[in-house]
Protein backbone atom coordinates (compact mmCIF):
# COMPACT_ATOMS: atom_id res chain seq x y z
CA UNK A 1 0.00 0.00 0.00
CA UNK A 2 1.35 3.42 -0.94
CA UNK A 3 1.95 6.04 1.74
CA UNK A 4 -0.72 8.35 0.28
CA UNK A 5 -3.26 5.52 0.48
CA UNK A 6 -2.35 4.98 4.15
CA UNK A 7 -2.64 8.72 4.77
CA UNK A 8 -6.03 8.78 3.08
CA UNK A 9 -7.28 5.92 5.25
CA UNK A 10 -5.99 7.56 8.46
CA UNK A 11 -7.54 10.87 7.50
CA UNK A 12 -10.87 9.26 6.66
CA UNK A 13 -10.83 7.50 10.04
CA UNK A 14 -10.28 10.84 11.79
CA UNK A 15 -13.06 12.34 9.66
CA UNK A 16 -15.40 9.67 10.98
CA UNK A 17 -14.49 10.50 14.58
CA UNK A 18 -15.00 14.21 13.93
CA UNK A 19 -18.38 13.71 12.24
CA UNK A 20 -19.51 11.53 15.17
CA UNK A 21 -18.44 14.15 17.74
CA UNK A 22 -20.10 16.96 15.82
CA UNK A 23 -23.29 14.94 15.48
CA UNK A 24 -23.39 13.90 19.15
CA UNK A 25 -22.95 17.52 20.21
CA UNK A 26 -25.36 18.89 17.59
CA UNK A 27 -22.65 21.13 16.13
CA UNK A 28 -22.06 22.36 12.59
CA UNK A 29 -18.64 22.89 11.03
CA UNK A 30 -17.36 25.00 8.15
CA UNK A 31 -13.91 25.45 6.65
CA UNK A 32 -11.80 27.97 4.79
CA UNK A 33 -9.02 26.04 3.09
CA UNK A 34 -6.07 27.36 1.17
CA UNK A 35 -3.21 24.87 0.70
CA UNK A 36 -5.49 21.87 1.29
CA UNK A 37 -7.71 22.93 -1.60
CA UNK A 38 -10.94 21.56 -0.14
CA UNK A 39 -9.48 18.25 1.05
CA UNK A 40 -10.84 18.73 4.59
CA UNK A 41 -14.37 19.20 3.28
CA UNK A 42 -13.91 16.27 0.88
CA UNK A 43 -12.82 13.96 3.69
CA UNK A 44 -15.62 15.04 6.03
CA UNK A 45 -18.25 14.62 3.31
CA UNK A 46 -16.91 11.13 2.59
CA UNK A 47 -18.38 10.04 5.93
CA UNK A 48 -22.03 8.93 6.04
CA UNK A 49 -24.06 11.45 8.03
CA UNK A 50 -21.79 14.37 7.17
CA UNK A 51 -24.68 16.34 5.70
CA UNK A 52 -26.01 16.81 9.22
CA UNK A 53 -22.79 18.47 10.43
CA UNK A 54 -21.12 20.41 7.61
CA UNK A 55 -22.50 23.81 6.65
CA UNK A 56 -20.09 24.70 3.87
CA UNK A 57 -16.54 25.22 2.77
CA UNK A 58 -14.55 27.80 0.85
CA UNK A 59 -11.37 27.09 -1.06
CA UNK A 60 -9.74 30.42 -0.34
CA UNK A 61 -6.57 29.94 -2.34
CA UNK A 62 -6.12 33.58 -3.32
CA UNK A 63 -5.70 36.60 -1.07
CA UNK A 64 -8.74 38.21 -2.66
CA UNK A 65 -10.99 35.28 -1.68
CA UNK A 66 -9.57 35.30 1.84
CA UNK A 67 -10.37 39.01 2.09
CA UNK A 68 -13.58 39.42 0.04
CA UNK A 69 -15.35 36.13 0.73
CA UNK A 70 -14.03 34.84 4.05
CA UNK A 71 -13.57 38.27 5.65
CA UNK A 72 -9.89 38.23 6.55
CA UNK A 73 -8.87 41.87 7.09
CA UNK A 74 -6.30 42.94 4.48
CA UNK A 75 -4.31 44.54 7.29
CA UNK A 76 -3.84 41.12 8.93
CA UNK A 77 -2.39 39.67 5.72
CA UNK A 78 -0.20 42.74 5.22
CA UNK A 79 1.14 42.63 8.77
CA UNK A 80 1.50 38.88 9.35
CA UNK A 81 1.46 37.32 5.87
CA UNK A 82 -0.84 34.89 4.11
CA UNK A 83 0.72 31.93 5.90
CA UNK A 84 0.40 32.94 9.53
CA UNK A 85 -1.43 31.91 12.66
CA UNK A 86 -3.24 35.25 12.61
CA UNK A 87 -4.52 34.73 9.06
CA UNK A 88 -5.60 31.16 9.85
CA UNK A 89 -7.52 32.44 12.90
CA UNK A 90 -9.27 35.10 10.84
CA UNK A 91 -10.11 32.48 8.19
CA UNK A 92 -11.63 30.17 10.82
CA UNK A 93 -13.71 32.89 12.44
CA UNK A 94 -14.71 34.39 9.09
CA UNK A 95 -15.94 31.13 7.58
CA UNK A 96 -17.75 30.22 10.80
CA UNK A 97 -19.65 33.51 10.60
CA UNK A 98 -20.16 33.24 6.83
CA UNK A 99 -21.97 29.92 7.14
CA UNK A 100 -23.43 30.36 10.62
CA UNK A 101 -21.55 27.30 11.86
CA UNK A 102 -20.54 26.48 15.41
CA UNK A 103 -16.99 25.46 14.49
CA UNK A 104 -14.77 27.17 11.93
CA UNK A 105 -11.53 25.79 10.55
CA UNK A 106 -8.91 27.87 8.75
CA UNK A 107 -5.95 26.26 6.95
CA UNK A 108 -3.27 28.20 5.11
CA UNK A 109 0.23 27.15 4.15
CA UNK A 110 2.88 26.15 1.66
CA UNK A 111 2.31 22.57 0.49
CA UNK A 112 5.39 22.68 -1.73
CA UNK A 113 7.49 21.67 -3.41
CA UNK A 114 8.85 25.23 -3.51
CA UNK A 115 9.62 27.61 -0.67
CA UNK A 116 6.76 30.03 0.04
CA UNK A 117 6.68 33.63 -1.14
CA UNK A 118 7.56 34.67 2.40
CA UNK A 119 10.61 32.40 2.59
CA UNK A 120 8.90 29.82 4.81
CA UNK A 121 9.79 26.25 3.85
CA UNK A 122 7.45 23.90 2.03
CA UNK A 123 5.37 22.01 4.57
CA UNK A 124 4.69 25.10 6.71
CA UNK A 125 0.96 25.15 7.51
CA UNK A 126 -1.02 27.33 9.91
CA UNK A 127 -4.25 25.87 11.24
CA UNK A 128 -6.93 27.44 13.41
CA UNK A 129 -10.12 25.96 14.85
CA UNK A 130 -12.52 28.45 16.41
CA UNK A 131 -15.84 28.53 18.21
CA UNK A 132 -17.74 31.44 19.75
CA UNK A 133 -15.75 31.36 22.96
CA UNK A 134 -12.27 31.07 21.46
CA UNK A 135 -10.16 28.51 19.76
CA UNK A 136 -6.73 27.20 18.95
CA UNK A 137 -4.27 28.25 16.29
CA UNK A 138 -0.72 27.15 15.60
CA UNK A 139 1.97 26.76 12.95
CA UNK A 140 3.02 23.26 11.93
CA UNK A 141 5.77 21.81 9.77
CA UNK A 142 4.93 18.66 7.83
CA UNK A 143 7.30 16.48 5.82
CA UNK A 144 6.51 14.83 2.53
CA UNK A 145 5.44 15.69 -0.96
CA UNK A 146 2.65 18.12 -1.77
CA UNK A 147 -0.15 15.58 -1.31
CA UNK A 148 1.41 14.28 1.90
CA UNK A 149 1.55 17.78 3.36
CA UNK A 150 -2.10 18.35 2.44
CA UNK A 151 -3.21 15.10 4.11
CA UNK A 152 -1.11 15.83 7.21
CA UNK A 153 -2.65 19.30 7.50
CA UNK A 154 -6.19 17.90 7.24
CA UNK A 155 -5.44 15.23 9.85
CA UNK A 156 -4.08 17.87 12.24
CA UNK A 157 -7.11 20.13 11.66
CA UNK A 158 -9.46 17.21 12.40
CA UNK A 159 -7.52 16.36 15.58
CA UNK A 160 -7.67 19.96 16.78
CA UNK A 161 -11.41 20.20 16.07
CA UNK A 162 -12.14 16.87 17.76
CA UNK A 163 -10.11 17.85 20.84
CA UNK A 164 -11.95 21.17 21.10
CA UNK A 165 -15.33 19.42 20.95
CA UNK A 166 -14.28 16.84 23.54
CA UNK A 167 -13.31 19.66 25.92
CA UNK A 168 -16.86 21.03 25.70
CA UNK A 169 -18.06 17.97 27.60
CA UNK A 170 -15.49 18.12 30.39
VENKA-V146729 format. One record per residue. PHI is phi in whole degrees, 0 to 359 (none if undefined). OMEGA is omega in degrees with one decimal (NA if undefined). Layout:
# VENKA-V146729
phi:PHI omega:OMEGA
phi:PHI omega:OMEGA
This chain:
# VENKA-V146729
phi:none omega:179.5
phi:288 omega:-179.8
phi:301 omega:-179.7
phi:294 omega:176.3
phi:292 omega:176.7
phi:296 omega:178.4
phi:298 omega:-180.0
phi:299 omega:179.2
phi:295 omega:178.1
phi:297 omega:-178.8
phi:294 omega:178.6
phi:297 omega:177.3
phi:297 omega:178.4
phi:294 omega:176.3
phi:299 omega:178.5
phi:299 omega:177.8
phi:297 omega:-178.8
phi:296 omega:179.1
phi:300 omega:179.3
phi:298 omega:179.7
phi:296 omega:177.9
phi:299 omega:-178.7
phi:296 omega:-179.6
phi:299 omega:-178.1
phi:261 omega:179.2
phi:54 omega:-179.3
phi:246 omega:176.5
phi:246 omega:-178.7
phi:237 omega:173.3
phi:218 omega:-176.6
phi:219 omega:168.7
phi:242 omega:-173.9
phi:242 omega:175.7
phi:253 omega:-173.9
phi:295 omega:178.5
phi:275 omega:171.2
phi:56 omega:178.9
phi:94 omega:-178.0
phi:296 omega:177.4
phi:299 omega:179.1
phi:297 omega:179.1
phi:297 omega:-179.6
phi:290 omega:178.9
phi:297 omega:-177.6
phi:285 omega:173.3
phi:281 omega:-177.6
phi:267 omega:175.1
phi:303 omega:-179.4
phi:94 omega:-177.9
phi:298 omega:-177.8
phi:298 omega:178.9
phi:278 omega:-173.3
phi:235 omega:-178.7
phi:252 omega:-179.6
phi:272 omega:-178.0
phi:172 omega:-178.0
phi:211 omega:177.1
phi:233 omega:169.9
phi:273 omega:-174.2
phi:256 omega:-175.7
phi:291 omega:-176.7
phi:266 omega:175.5
phi:300 omega:-176.6
phi:296 omega:177.5
phi:289 omega:176.6
phi:302 omega:-176.4
phi:281 omega:-170.8
phi:278 omega:-178.9
phi:258 omega:-175.2
phi:276 omega:176.9
phi:95 omega:175.9
phi:289 omega:177.7
phi:298 omega:179.0
phi:304 omega:-179.7
phi:298 omega:178.3
phi:293 omega:178.6
phi:295 omega:178.9
phi:298 omega:-175.9
phi:283 omega:-171.8
phi:253 omega:-178.1
phi:100 omega:180.0
phi:293 omega:179.0
phi:261 omega:-179.6
phi:207 omega:176.6
phi:300 omega:-178.4
phi:296 omega:178.1
phi:294 omega:178.3
phi:300 omega:179.4
phi:297 omega:178.5
phi:295 omega:177.1
phi:297 omega:-178.8
phi:297 omega:179.6
phi:292 omega:-179.8
phi:296 omega:-178.5
phi:288 omega:176.5
phi:299 omega:179.1
phi:290 omega:-179.8
phi:305 omega:-176.5
phi:260 omega:-178.8
phi:67 omega:-178.7
phi:270 omega:177.1
phi:278 omega:-176.8
phi:239 omega:175.6
phi:240 omega:177.9
phi:239 omega:175.3
phi:238 omega:179.6
phi:229 omega:177.3
phi:217 omega:-178.1
phi:181 omega:177.7
phi:245 omega:-179.0
phi:283 omega:176.9
phi:100 omega:11.1
phi:276 omega:-175.4
phi:272 omega:173.1
phi:293 omega:-179.9
phi:292 omega:178.7
phi:303 omega:-177.7
phi:266 omega:179.5
phi:87 omega:177.8
phi:288 omega:-177.2
phi:290 omega:173.2
phi:304 omega:-177.6
phi:97 omega:176.2
phi:279 omega:-178.3
phi:223 omega:174.8
phi:253 omega:-175.9
phi:231 omega:174.9
phi:228 omega:173.2
phi:231 omega:-173.6
phi:231 omega:170.3
phi:230 omega:-178.3
phi:306 omega:-173.7
phi:263 omega:177.3
phi:129 omega:-178.5
phi:175 omega:178.9
phi:232 omega:177.2
phi:207 omega:-178.7
phi:202 omega:176.0
phi:256 omega:-178.4
phi:234 omega:177.5
phi:231 omega:-177.1
phi:250 omega:176.2
phi:268 omega:174.4
phi:118 omega:177.6
phi:283 omega:-175.8
phi:306 omega:-179.2
phi:294 omega:178.3
phi:298 omega:177.6
phi:297 omega:-179.6
phi:297 omega:178.3
phi:297 omega:179.9
phi:298 omega:178.6
phi:295 omega:179.0
phi:295 omega:178.0
phi:302 omega:-179.1
phi:296 omega:178.5
phi:299 omega:178.8
phi:295 omega:177.5
phi:298 omega:-179.9
phi:298 omega:179.6
phi:295 omega:180.0
phi:298 omega:178.9
phi:298 omega:179.2
phi:297 omega:-179.8
phi:293 omega:178.2
phi:301 omega:-179.7
phi:294 omega:177.8
phi:298 omega:-175.5
phi:266 omega:-178.5
phi:264 omega:NA
